[in-house]
Amino acid sequence: MALRGERGGRQEDVDTASRAGRPTRTGGKGVPDGMLLGGLSLLLGGTFAVWLATGLAGLLAHGAWPPVHFTRTPFAVRRLVSAPDDLAGAWGVGAKGGDGMPSGAMFWIVLLLLLVLLTALVVAVLITGSRYQAHRRAATTTGPAAAAARPVKRAGRDVRPSDGPAPARPAEQGARGGGAEGRRERRTATANGNRPKAPRPRPSAPPQPADGDRPHHTAPVPAQMHVPEPRTALPPLVSRHLSAQTLLDRAALIRPTLPRSTEDPLAFGLPLGAHRTHPLYGSLDQTYLLLAGPHSDKGPALLHDLLNGAPGPAVVTCPDPAALAATLPAREKLGPVLVHDPLHLTDADTAAPLPAGVQRLRWAPEGGCADPLTATNRARTLLFPLRPPGRPAMADSAIAARLSHTAAVDTAAQLLACWLHAAALDGRAFRHVHRWVEQPLRAGAREPLAVLRTASGAAAGWDGRIETLLTPQNPHRDAALTLLRRALGATSELHILQSCLPSSDEAFTPEKWESWMNERGTLYVVGEPVEDPRADPGILPLSTALLADVVEHGRRIAVGSSSGRLDPPMLLLLDDAATVAPLPSLPDQMTGGGSLGMPTVTVLRSPEQARNRWGGAAGTIHRTAGIRLAMGEVPAHDLATVLSVPESEAAALSDALRAGGPGARLVHHPAVPPVVAEPRQLNAT
């Protein structure tokens, strides 16, 4: 009787589990169906692979299918185990049929390839099936499960399914019983023929006070209630790419020579402003593009902070002396300061004269031109501002005029390279080059020709090049000479020519440039912006050639260093880059300057201004910039071009930028949506 009662209890447990939807366990054991199907598939697949490998090997060896039958494959497999090379005996073809059988090596190679292909096919099928099942589960989850996950109104508050199961009623608690004790009670009752009695309900939790009686400051918050993100929090993407912590995490990559204990973000990056009171930074191994429209206040709001925060040497182009006056005190504390100002614009600012410790730089354009390659690059750089801009579409007459002008510029560059090379070989100052430009058919033809014919180290064939370029039969001679007079016409003024005539102590050799960089010096290249240098370039060719020379020295030092970069990095802050000193290699500098330890900040008015100066390569400037910024009233189509966003989104960003107030800037990292940031002083906390 007791045994029957126990069996009855077990049956009741199974029934209860079935009604509750739980799987029931039985005492029997067996092989799963999947294992059986997998074993049969493996057996049949291996048999088919052996038969197919034999046939393909025979086809490859003799050009015909061998006399093998699929039904004999098991016997062949058993024979190949003991005699791997006896294919004729394994397939029972005899001596006559053995002529069409492949060799053992051929068979095993083909079999191995087939097994690899079959394995890859099985893996691909399994991966595809698992992805399909995952998509189906995702679709199912977004259906009924999503509806079940919606909050349900209970007692005036939202309750989510993740809040946990609802408390059981006393009757349900009694029916479920308290573990083993409850099961024993049910079994005893069943054995006596009586139905189990529900145990007495347990005392419930103490009653909670009503909402009106509960103090407001102690109101509980649901466990899973969504708390909105405070407006002062930094968005995750912005924090991941533009925060100070990001710089410190990448410190070993940005400046590997600094100790790991350095916690100053300005040692690894540049300050870009603040977003929701959080400071934003860009790393020193990136390049930057700033579109500065009207009313941008770019200098006091951003550029001065970038220069004051730079930890290493810096080269700055200044369209006016205001930047020099605002940043000179901080840069003087860091290292020596050089000012290249052929027009003496800083002398006009009597309120803030240059301190006595600031050196006025005199730079010789012919310096280093004893090397023919340097002479060629220097001549092209001096004439770069006079080159015609690249246009995507022009009329035939305009194309012909542009080609003629380009040929004249090329002729002028070759002639100027010869003169610079001769002056450097003979130790002559730049005043002789200026005289050759003014008298090209007399002194400019005789003196450099004699130097190139007699001086040791002269480039081969360059003496004949001067004669060819100055011959009356050269159709581009007159236009080339006119371009040379226009490019170097500013040196007719004595104070500008004096800036090209350094003494032996003032001349900057490569060793002096390297020492200046190691001492974290600053070079200010001051000049008036020139919108159309093809008409009157002023000192633009001299400023451009000086900037290109300093950048080239920096590249050589970076390539020759053990780390392959400058450390500390040298900041290139090119304010009004297209009108003060248009660097010919700026597109390349924006592409790889950051990785060489030369972070470059290019300031332009618009993409059209860049196209007028760099032609078809102008697109590289904004496409390869690591961080793009915009300040002031920037048109929507310019933002759309630079940020690569639709016109409608660019219009909304332009409106947000205008609404940001004075000094606001748009900051765009390729991995972060554009954000509007406000100015932030370096000493702000």
C-alpha atoms as one frame of an Amber mdcrd trajectory, in Angstrom:
protein
   0.000   0.000   0.000   2.808   2.297   0.840   4.577   1.376  -2.397   1.452
   2.175  -4.357   1.191   5.486  -2.570   4.779   6.317  -3.376   4.202   5.498
  -7.045   1.119   7.619  -6.969   3.142  10.474  -5.545   5.697  10.120  -8.318
   2.983  10.129 -10.972   1.487  13.229  -9.413   4.891  14.930  -9.578   5.172
  14.078 -13.297   1.695  15.374 -13.958   2.427  18.538 -12.022   5.651  19.121
 -13.975   3.832  18.529 -17.249   1.140  21.039 -16.348   3.802  23.593 -15.333
   5.531  23.275 -18.723   8.728  21.816 -17.283  10.493  18.942 -19.057  10.128
  15.584 -17.324  13.053  13.312 -16.802  12.758   9.596 -17.379  15.037   6.867
 -16.319  15.808   5.625 -19.876  18.943   6.592 -21.769  19.641   6.537 -25.540
  21.747   7.911 -28.348  20.548  11.339 -29.534  19.103  11.493 -33.048  21.561
  14.198 -34.028  24.516  12.008 -33.187  23.104   9.141 -35.271  22.485  11.397
 -38.273  25.927  12.949 -37.931  27.626   9.565 -37.835  25.744   8.298 -40.889
  26.526  11.504 -42.783  30.209  11.216 -41.899  30.297   7.566 -43.015  28.550
   8.232 -46.331  30.548  11.394 -46.946  33.858   9.622 -46.366  32.844   6.746
 -48.655  31.815   9.136 -51.399  35.038  11.146 -50.954  37.212   8.014 -51.425
  35.329   6.998 -54.577  35.365  10.509 -56.022  39.048  11.012 -55.180  39.961
   7.787 -57.005  38.014   8.812 -60.074  39.350  12.378 -60.166  42.930  11.201
 -59.625  42.598   8.757 -62.515  41.063  11.466 -64.686  43.942  13.825 -63.928
  46.600  11.127 -64.433  45.268   9.376 -67.579  42.548  11.636 -68.964  39.788
   9.042 -68.428  37.633   7.854 -65.536  39.069   4.641 -64.020  36.995   1.414
 -63.831  35.809   1.858 -60.230  32.286   1.282 -58.863  30.772   3.031 -55.901
  29.439  -0.198 -54.374  32.972  -1.534 -53.947  34.153   1.521 -51.999  33.916
  -0.111 -48.511  36.108  -3.029 -49.642  38.575  -0.549 -51.204  38.774   1.436
 -47.985  39.503  -1.712 -45.964  42.267  -2.720 -48.424  43.804   0.779 -48.540
  44.250   0.728 -44.790  46.737  -2.133 -45.119  48.181  -1.249 -48.554  47.884
   2.499 -49.216  49.587   2.377 -52.651  47.764  -0.663 -54.096  44.789   1.046
 -55.736  44.334  -1.647 -58.407  44.113  -4.374 -55.779  41.866  -2.302 -53.559
  39.308  -1.790 -56.320  39.772  -5.320 -57.756  40.389  -4.205 -61.342  43.222
  -6.648 -62.077  46.336  -6.095 -64.115  44.447  -5.078 -67.279  42.355  -2.445
 -65.584  45.224  -1.259 -63.432  46.616   0.798 -66.322  43.857   3.368 -65.844
  44.328   3.649 -62.076  46.197   6.618 -60.576  49.277   6.374 -58.421  48.972
   6.249 -54.670  50.448   9.717 -54.196  48.008  11.255 -56.671  45.054   9.560
 -54.959  45.963  10.704 -51.457  46.603  14.305 -52.590  43.218  14.498 -54.319
  41.512  12.904 -51.311  43.088  15.409 -48.941  41.935  18.334 -51.111  38.415
  16.904 -51.268  38.275  16.519 -47.497  39.414  20.126 -47.057  36.735  21.336
 -49.474  34.037  19.246 -47.816  35.051  20.516 -44.374  34.930  24.113 -45.566
  31.499  23.474 -47.089  30.165  21.967 -43.868  31.513  24.850 -41.792  29.975
  27.389 -44.176  26.604  25.638 -43.973  26.755  25.543 -40.171  27.654  29.237
 -39.952  24.874  30.187 -42.352  22.383  28.089 -40.397  23.370  29.612 -37.070
  23.066  33.136 -38.473  19.657  32.302 -39.871  18.523  30.963 -36.501  19.880
  34.080 -34.780  17.919  36.311 -37.168  14.771  34.297 -36.507  15.240  34.560
 -32.749  15.829  38.292 -33.078  12.664  38.659 -35.136  10.725  36.637 -32.569
  12.115  38.741 -29.741  11.017  41.962 -31.400   7.515  40.516 -31.716   5.654
  39.081 -28.712   8.624  39.445 -26.380   8.791  43.139 -27.079   5.141  43.477
 -26.225   5.699  41.543 -23.024   8.574  43.833 -22.117   6.372  46.932 -22.170
   5.604  48.411 -18.754   2.281  47.445 -17.231   0.283  49.847 -15.136  -0.156
  48.550 -11.614  -1.330  50.620  -8.715  -0.447  53.886 -10.372   3.155  53.005
 -11.351   4.932  51.301 -14.208   6.115  47.755 -13.602   8.521  46.133 -16.045
   8.965  42.389 -16.436  12.578  42.760 -15.367  11.447  43.992 -11.979  11.135
  40.346 -10.906   8.179  37.974 -10.443   5.120  39.132  -8.601   4.782  37.849
  -5.039   2.771  34.652  -4.807  -0.605  34.649  -3.087  -0.846  32.707   0.169
  -2.900  29.951  -1.444  -0.328  29.535  -4.206   2.447  29.426  -1.652   0.673
  26.703   0.217  -0.006  24.693  -2.931   3.595  24.868  -3.961   4.658  23.807
  -0.501   7.926  24.515   1.151  10.364  22.249  -0.705  10.809  18.649   0.528
   8.441  19.133   3.451   5.589  20.039   1.135   6.281  17.061  -1.118   6.236
  14.667   1.891   2.883  16.067   3.000   1.405  15.512  -0.472   2.751  11.953
  -0.669   1.401  11.020   2.802  -1.972  12.428   1.974  -2.107  10.554  -1.314
  -1.083   7.284   0.359  -4.003   7.633   2.854  -6.428   8.323   0.036  -6.985
  11.907   1.037  -6.266  15.041  -1.014  -3.445  17.210   0.268  -4.525  20.063
   2.428  -3.211  23.491   1.755  -0.939  24.639   4.561  -1.750  27.737   6.469
  -0.604  30.924   4.707   2.529  32.496   6.015   2.316  35.948   7.519   2.557
  38.572   4.826   4.790  41.610   4.849   3.788  44.448   7.135   1.339  46.859
   5.530   2.874  49.824   3.753   1.669  53.321   4.511  -0.551  54.987   1.974
   0.903  57.364  -0.583  -0.466  60.291   1.234   1.137  59.226   4.522   4.590
  58.404   3.062   7.179  61.197   3.331   8.083  62.609  -0.063  11.824  62.490
   0.544  11.735  58.736   1.167   9.721  57.731  -1.896  11.280  54.598  -3.353
  12.478  54.554  -6.930  11.648  51.426  -8.965  14.717  49.255  -9.488  14.607
  49.361 -13.286  13.286  52.885 -13.755  15.180  54.714 -16.522  16.955  57.812
 -15.212  17.567  60.342 -18.013  21.184  61.296 -18.639  22.022  64.689 -17.118
  22.608  67.467 -19.595  26.098  68.033 -18.221  27.314  64.522 -19.084  29.710
  64.088 -21.989  28.245  61.901 -24.768  29.940  58.481 -24.936  31.357  58.906
 -28.444  32.739  62.336 -27.616  34.271  60.999 -24.417  35.795  58.061 -26.292
  37.587  60.174 -28.920  37.927  63.778 -27.690  38.411  63.612 -23.922  41.529
  64.027 -21.815  41.322  60.390 -20.729  41.561  59.309 -24.363  44.848  61.188
 -24.685  46.238  59.616 -21.541  45.230  56.157 -22.735  47.113  56.729 -26.015
  50.063  58.505 -24.403  52.553  55.759 -25.274  51.624  56.036 -28.958  51.545
  59.837 -29.166  54.789  60.548 -27.283  56.620  57.333 -26.449  59.562  59.124
 -24.805  57.533  60.699 -22.005  57.224  58.840 -18.681  53.964  56.991 -18.114
  53.317  59.053 -14.988  52.638  62.224 -17.023  49.017  63.251 -16.395  48.898
  66.600 -18.234  46.653  66.268 -21.333  48.410  69.245 -22.939  51.546  67.112
 -23.163  49.737  64.872 -25.643  47.080  67.027 -27.279  45.684  70.420 -28.222
  42.737  72.124 -26.480  39.670  72.406 -28.719  37.214  74.044 -26.312  34.562
  72.581 -24.032  31.286  70.727 -24.537  28.811  70.714 -21.621  31.587  72.166
 -19.460  33.867  69.202 -20.284  37.160  70.064 -22.046  37.756  68.607 -25.506
  41.197  67.679 -26.840  42.726  66.524 -30.094  45.895  64.458 -30.119  49.306
  65.646 -31.311  49.513  62.895 -33.941  46.604  64.320 -35.947  46.074  67.142
 -38.430  43.346  69.776 -38.211  41.333  71.921 -40.602  39.549  75.059 -39.430
  37.011  76.868 -41.604  36.925  80.416 -40.250  34.095  82.518 -41.627  33.325
  86.159 -40.889  32.981  87.144 -37.218  34.758  83.992 -36.091  37.102  85.634
 -33.577  39.371  82.667 -34.331  42.545  84.084 -32.777  41.533  84.905 -29.187
  38.899  82.147 -29.086  40.988  79.216 -30.351  44.308  79.774 -32.144  46.068
  81.532 -29.291  45.182  78.671 -26.945  46.465  76.129 -29.458  49.809  77.905
 -29.653  50.129  78.539 -25.927  49.318  74.909 -25.183  51.767  73.387 -27.678
  54.452  71.486 -25.716  57.148  71.636 -28.409  58.455  73.906 -31.171  55.949
  75.786 -33.276  55.820  77.535 -36.643  53.068  80.134 -36.970  51.905  82.192
 -39.922  50.555  85.551 -38.771  48.407  87.760 -41.032  48.772  90.505 -38.403
  50.995  91.069 -35.349  48.093  90.528 -32.903  48.786  86.811 -32.562  52.435
  87.485 -31.830  51.592  89.981 -29.078  49.043  87.590 -27.499  51.222  84.481
 -27.443  54.781  85.813 -27.189  54.953  85.846 -23.339  54.032  82.154 -23.074
  56.255  81.036 -25.949  59.270  82.988 -24.639  59.173  80.929 -21.454  59.336
  77.712 -23.476  62.221  78.449 -25.868  63.886  80.913 -28.281  61.592  83.027
 -30.474  62.303  83.964 -34.099  60.280  86.495 -36.089  60.440  86.673 -39.873
  58.898  90.014 -40.748  60.332  91.491 -43.972  57.619  94.176 -44.054  58.339
  95.236 -40.450  54.666  94.985 -39.538  55.606  94.412 -35.912  57.374  97.769
 -35.806  54.083  99.491 -36.577  52.630  98.157 -33.304  54.230 100.705 -31.013
  52.012  99.620 -28.095  53.660  96.187 -27.968  57.198  96.359 -29.377  59.263
  93.202 -29.689  61.228  92.350 -26.543  64.993  92.524 -26.712  65.381  88.744
 -26.554  63.367  88.139 -29.734  65.564  87.604 -32.806  64.526  88.902 -36.203
  65.183  86.088 -38.630  67.061  86.774 -41.847  66.772  83.861 -44.200  68.822
  83.308 -47.380  66.734  81.776 -50.201  69.891  80.387 -51.847  70.925  78.492
 -48.688  71.453  74.781 -49.349  71.031  75.180 -53.104  74.466  73.741 -53.813
  72.418  70.535 -53.955  70.680  70.516 -57.388  67.544  68.908 -55.965  67.246
  71.568 -53.259  67.781  74.306 -55.862  65.013  72.851 -58.041  62.535  72.556
 -55.161  63.389  76.032 -53.854  62.776  77.610 -57.280  59.413  75.827 -57.625
  58.412  76.940 -54.133  59.283  80.582 -54.824  57.124  80.505 -57.940  54.290
  78.408 -56.467  52.068  81.409 -55.586  52.156  82.499 -59.240  51.011  79.169
 -60.658  47.539  79.181 -62.213  44.835  77.466 -60.155  43.419  74.139 -61.266
  39.874  74.321 -62.576  37.624  71.329 -63.245  36.074  72.863 -66.341  37.241
  75.741 -68.540  36.708  76.973 -72.060  39.202  76.056 -74.765  40.716  79.523
 -74.839  41.113  79.518 -71.069  42.748  76.096 -71.205  45.218  77.285 -73.835
  46.060  80.366 -71.781  46.519  78.254 -68.657  48.804  75.801 -70.451  50.878
  78.654 -71.807  51.114  80.215 -68.355  52.083  76.865 -66.822  54.841  76.406
 -69.400  56.122  79.893 -68.623  56.167  79.089 -64.885  58.087  75.860 -65.553
  60.634  77.734 -67.687  61.034  80.384 -64.981  61.519  77.683 -62.319  64.288
  75.982 -64.323  66.085  79.294 -64.897  65.763  80.334 -61.242  67.077  76.935
 -60.110  70.197  77.464 -62.222  70.786  80.894 -60.701  70.244  79.675 -57.120
  72.570  76.730 -57.743  75.293  79.002 -59.160  74.978  81.498 -56.281  75.284
  78.740 -53.662  78.300  77.166 -55.376  80.125  80.483 -55.673  79.172  81.731
 -52.178  77.260  84.708 -53.527  74.454  86.380 -51.578  70.885  86.678 -52.754
  71.487  90.224 -53.990  73.363  88.702 -56.950  70.356  86.518 -57.782  68.191
  89.646 -57.625  70.587  91.408 -60.039  70.502  88.428 -62.428  66.715  88.572
 -62.399  66.812  92.282 -63.230  69.451  91.788 -65.977  68.772  88.286 -67.317
  70.318  88.725 -70.762  73.533  90.329 -69.531  74.730  89.547 -65.998  72.142
  86.800 -65.620  73.546  84.997 -68.641  77.307  85.474 -68.221  78.066  85.179
 -64.499  76.070  82.063 -63.562  77.135  80.390 -66.796  80.805  80.846 -65.889
  80.195  79.462 -62.374  78.335  76.385 -63.619  81.116  75.611 -66.108  84.027
  75.915 -63.646  82.753  75.193 -60.136  83.239  71.750 -58.683  79.970  70.082
 -57.729  77.972  71.869 -60.417  75.076  69.854 -61.820  75.901  68.303 -65.161
  74.286  70.051 -68.124  72.977  73.034 -66.210  75.303  75.455 -68.012  73.761
  74.424 -71.316  70.295  74.721 -69.773  70.839  78.443 -69.103  71.842  78.997
 -72.718  68.816  77.084 -73.968  66.359  78.881 -71.699  67.688  82.355 -72.575
  67.912  81.833 -76.324  65.595  84.024 -78.414  64.112  80.882 -79.987  62.543
  79.861 -76.677  58.850  80.818 -77.027  58.348  81.077 -73.244  61.471  83.123
 -72.430  59.882  86.559 -72.192  56.898  85.334 -70.181  59.225  83.439 -67.830
  61.419  86.493 -67.228  58.321  88.579 -66.523  57.184  86.025 -63.930  60.587
  86.055 -62.260  60.595  89.847 -61.982  57.083  89.722 -60.513  57.904  86.931
 -58.042  61.034  88.603 -56.693  60.002  92.186 -57.304  59.528  92.819 -53.568
  63.287  92.453 -53.044  63.730  95.750 -54.884  62.839  97.376 -51.543  65.915
  97.550 -49.374  64.372  96.386 -46.081  62.914  93.286 -47.787  66.210  92.502
 -49.502  67.998  92.897 -46.152  65.783  90.140 -44.697  67.350  87.797 -47.297
  70.959  88.700 -46.412  71.919  87.071 -43.090  75.411  87.389 -41.754  77.544
  84.315 -41.226  76.455  84.190 -37.573  72.767  84.654 -38.399  72.560  82.100
 -41.191  70.490  79.087 -40.187  72.165  75.847 -41.138  70.489  72.442 -40.740
  72.349  72.023 -37.451  70.987  75.335 -36.159  67.454  74.389 -37.182  67.761
  71.097 -35.308  69.071  72.894 -32.224  66.188  75.378 -32.414  63.684  72.492
 -32.533  65.301  70.713 -29.593  65.075  73.945 -27.584  61.315  74.156 -28.360
  61.603  77.435 -30.205  58.876  79.378 -31.970  58.987  80.902 -35.455  56.492
  83.611 -36.385  56.159  84.168 -40.153  54.486  87.565 -40.371  53.104  88.894
 -43.628  50.136  90.607 -45.232  47.479  88.320 -46.769  47.548  88.375 -50.570
  44.352  87.168 -52.236  45.617  87.308 -55.857  49.375  86.736 -55.878  49.485
  86.334 -59.669  48.991  90.083 -59.983  51.214  91.264 -57.107  52.626  88.549
 -54.823  54.519  90.877 -52.483  56.615  88.846 -50.019  54.424  85.763 -50.453
  57.119  83.823 -52.405  59.722  84.470 -49.688  57.374  83.480 -46.833  56.294
  80.355 -48.712  59.878  79.273 -49.417  60.900  79.820 -45.778  57.960  77.782
 -44.477  58.675  74.970 -46.925  62.341  74.942 -45.879  61.497  74.628 -42.171
  58.957  71.857 -42.845  61.502  69.967 -44.936  64.093  70.217 -42.146  61.500
  68.870 -39.718  60.697  65.936 -41.991  64.360  65.004 -42.363  64.941  65.119
 -38.604  61.798  63.035 -37.965  62.743  60.382 -40.518  66.266  60.166 -39.151
  65.186  59.789 -35.512  64.882  56.412 -33.784  61.126  56.798 -33.269  60.467
  58.118 -36.783  58.874  61.307 -35.459  59.669  64.608 -33.769  59.417  64.518
 -30.005  58.296  66.911 -28.720  56.067  67.446 -31.764  56.430  70.609 -33.834
  53.125  72.433 -34.286  52.429  74.019 -37.675  49.756  76.661 -37.085  48.976
  77.985 -40.561  46.601  80.885 -40.094  45.264  82.138 -43.435  47.230  79.319
 -45.019  46.266  80.249 -48.581  47.141  83.952 -48.392  50.143  84.343 -46.035
  52.412  81.399 -46.914  50.720  78.766 -49.112  52.779  75.636 -48.494  53.027
  73.671 -51.778  53.180  70.338 -49.929  50.201  71.105 -47.669  48.023  68.242
 -49.027  50.820  65.772 -48.247  51.436  67.435 -44.898  47.784  67.014 -43.925
  47.989  63.344 -44.879  51.122  62.280 -42.999  52.304  65.207 -40.894  50.723
  63.968 -37.669  52.486  60.617 -37.775  55.837  62.417 -38.205  55.335  64.513
 -35.087  54.253  67.624 -36.995  50.580  68.264 -36.148  49.259  70.777 -38.657
  46.399  73.233 -38.122  45.284  74.680 -41.453  43.011  77.722 -41.305  41.034
  78.506 -44.464  38.105  80.701 -45.311  36.366  78.185 -47.578  37.011  75.093
 -49.715  36.922  77.345 -52.779  39.878  79.303 -51.422  41.818  76.040 -51.138
  40.921  75.068 -54.729  42.163  78.427 -56.000  45.543  77.770 -54.425  46.104
  73.993 -54.563  43.860  73.058 -57.476  42.710  69.464 -57.648  44.739  68.477
 -54.560  42.663  70.804 -52.353  40.168  68.031 -51.619  42.918  66.074 -49.881
  43.240  68.830 -47.294  39.767  68.401 -45.825  39.407  64.687 -46.580  42.553
  63.679 -44.671  42.202  66.097 -41.746  41.904  64.135 -38.513  39.636  66.749
 -36.884  37.621  69.413 -38.704  36.455  72.593 -37.057  34.325  75.554 -38.126
  33.902  78.994 -36.585  31.927  82.067 -37.491  29.397  82.371 -40.288  30.271
  79.411 -42.485  27.821  78.760 -45.364  25.971  75.450 -45.326  27.395  74.292
 -48.659  30.946  74.765 -47.348  30.134  72.685 -44.271  28.545  70.026 -46.462
  31.722  69.826 -48.558  34.136  69.651 -45.654  32.097  67.393 -43.344  30.721
  65.201 -46.165  27.142  65.535 -44.898  23.868  66.328 -46.723  23.015  69.963
 -47.360  20.058  69.861 -44.959  22.191  68.578 -42.091  24.880  71.138 -42.892
  22.260  73.924 -42.750  21.169  72.778 -39.287  24.801  72.680 -38.131  25.421
  76.155 -39.521  22.413  77.496 -37.602  23.580  75.778 -34.413  27.032  77.298
 -34.860  25.596  80.797 -35.211  23.435  80.261 -32.134  26.450  79.156 -30.100
  27.538  82.697 -29.382  30.946  84.383 -29.658  33.840  81.985 -29.947  31.674
  78.913 -30.549  33.167  76.271 -32.785  31.936  73.126 -34.494  34.156  70.111
 -33.717  33.947  67.040 -35.930  35.928  63.843 -35.442  35.365  61.180 -38.148
  34.017  58.776 -35.487  31.919  61.385 -33.635  28.876  63.378 -34.811  29.629
  67.122 -34.982  29.265  68.934 -31.665  29.190  72.645 -30.885  31.791  73.618
 -28.284  32.379  76.834 -26.445  35.709  78.560 -25.662  37.665  77.356 -22.675
  40.722  79.043 -21.270  43.708  76.839 -20.514  43.696  77.768 -16.849  40.022
  76.932 -16.466  39.138  74.115 -14.133
